[in-house]
Amino acid sequence: MKNKRQVKILEFIEQYPVQTQDELVSLLQKNGFEATQATVCRDIKELKLFKAVNKDGLSVYTSSSDISDNSHEKLIRVLKASFISINIAQNLAVIKTLPATAPAVASAIDNIKAKNLIGTIAGDDTIFACFSTNADSQAFYDNILNELR
């Protein structure tokens, strides 16, 4: 039952702009699944869902598989929708985003495989991207700013 419920959750987030766990509970119950907010919360963690800003500017649940295809275009779309600023501190890039969008942006950055990117760490609205060298972080900075123009 759990697997079927989780498959249904993935279908819902692809079809609808689901913004809250309560919306997921309601959709599941309308489709014959027994679900509580606590169950949905666990499912969200297991499915590694996160919130991202959609094309309408709503913060909705999404999955990393939604970001990984056409990753360059999606990175630009996600960045344009949520970007506030970027600063470089030697080999680190510090990216500020709108609240609740940093995980989506970090996932997109990971998927584009920027040159010599070691990895990203995302909070709610801040991302640390670590590069092998200062020059690599500066190149990333320049590329991001060019894409946003």
C-alpha positions in Angstrom: 0.0 0.0 0.0 2.9 2.4 0.8 4.5 1.9 -2.6 1.1 2.6 -4.4 0.6 5.7 -2.2 4.0 7.0 -3.0 3.6 6.4 -6.7 0.3 8.3 -6.5 2.0 11.2 -4.7 4.6 11.4 -7.5 1.7 11.5 -10.0 0.0 14.3 -8.1 3.0 16.5 -7.9 3.5 16.1 -11.7 -0.2 16.9 -12.4 -1.0 19.6 -9.8 0.8 22.5 -8.2 0.7 20.9 -4.7 1.8 23.4 -2.1 1.1 21.7 1.2 1.1 18.3 2.9 -2.6 18.9 3.6 -3.3 19.2 -0.1 -1.6 15.8 -0.6 -3.6 14.2 2.2 -6.8 15.5 0.6 -5.9 14.3 -2.9 -4.9 10.9 -1.5 -8.1 10.5 0.5 -10.2 11.5 -2.6 -8.5 8.8 -4.5 -9.2 6.0 -1.9 -6.0 6.1 0.1 -5.9 6.3 3.9 -3.4 9.0 4.7 -2.6 11.4 7.5 -0.3 14.4 7.5 2.3 12.4 9.4 2.2 9.6 6.8 2.5 12.2 4.0 5.4 13.8 5.8 7.3 10.5 6.0 6.5 9.8 2.3 7.9 13.2 1.3 11.1 12.5 3.2 11.4 9.0 1.7 10.7 10.3 -1.8 13.2 13.1 -1.3 10.7 15.7 -2.4 11.4 19.4 -1.9 9.7 22.6 -2.8 10.6 24.7 -5.8 9.1 27.8 -7.4 7.0 26.8 -10.5 6.4 28.9 -13.6 3.5 30.6 -11.9 5.6 31.7 -8.9 4.1 29.1 -6.5 6.3 27.1 -4.1 5.3 23.5 -5.0 6.5 20.0 -4.2 8.8 18.5 -6.8 11.3 15.7 -7.2 14.9 15.7 -8.2 13.9 13.7 -11.4 11.9 16.7 -12.4 15.1 18.8 -12.3 17.6 16.3 -13.8 16.2 16.3 -17.4 17.3 19.2 -19.6 19.2 20.4 -16.5 20.8 23.5 -18.0 17.5 25.0 -19.1 15.9 24.0 -15.8 18.7 25.5 -13.8 18.3 28.8 -15.7 14.5 28.7 -15.2 14.8 27.8 -11.5 17.5 30.5 -11.0 15.5 33.2 -12.7 12.5 32.4 -10.6 14.4 32.3 -7.2 17.8 34.1 -7.5 18.6 37.0 -5.2 22.4 37.2 -5.2 25.7 35.3 -5.6 29.0 36.1 -4.0 32.4 34.4 -4.2 34.7 33.7 -1.3 37.8 32.1 -2.7 36.7 28.6 -3.9 33.1 29.0 -2.5 30.1 30.5 -4.2 27.4 31.6 -1.8 24.0 31.9 -3.6 21.0 33.5 -1.9 17.5 32.5 -3.1 13.9 33.1 -2.2 12.8 31.2 0.9 12.3 27.4 0.3 13.9 27.4 -3.1 17.6 26.7 -2.3 17.3 22.9 -2.4 15.9 23.0 -6.0 18.6 25.4 -7.2 21.3 23.3 -5.5 20.0 20.2 -7.2 20.0 21.9 -10.5 23.6 23.1 -10.0 24.6 19.6 -9.0 23.0 18.2 -12.2 24.7 20.6 -14.6 28.1 19.4 -13.4 29.8 22.7 -13.3 33.6 22.5 -13.9 35.4 21.2 -10.8 32.3 21.5 -8.6 33.0 19.5 -5.5 29.4 19.8 -4.2 26.6 21.9 -2.8 25.0 22.4 0.5 21.6 24.0 0.6 19.6 25.5 3.5 16.2 27.1 3.1 17.4 30.2 1.1 21.2 29.9 0.9 23.5 27.6 -1.0 27.2 27.0 -0.6 28.8 25.6 -3.7 32.4 24.4 -3.3 34.8 24.3 -6.2 38.3 22.9 -6.6 39.9 26.3 -7.2 39.2 30.0 -6.9 39.3 30.3 -10.7 36.6 27.6 -11.0 34.3 29.5 -8.5 34.9 32.8 -10.4 34.0 31.1 -13.7 30.8 29.7 -12.2 30.0 33.2 -10.9 30.6 34.7 -14.3 28.5 32.0 -16.1 25.5 32.5 -13.7 25.5 36.2 -14.1 25.7 35.9 -17.9 22.8 33.4 -17.9 20.6 35.7 -15.8 21.0 38.7 -18.1 
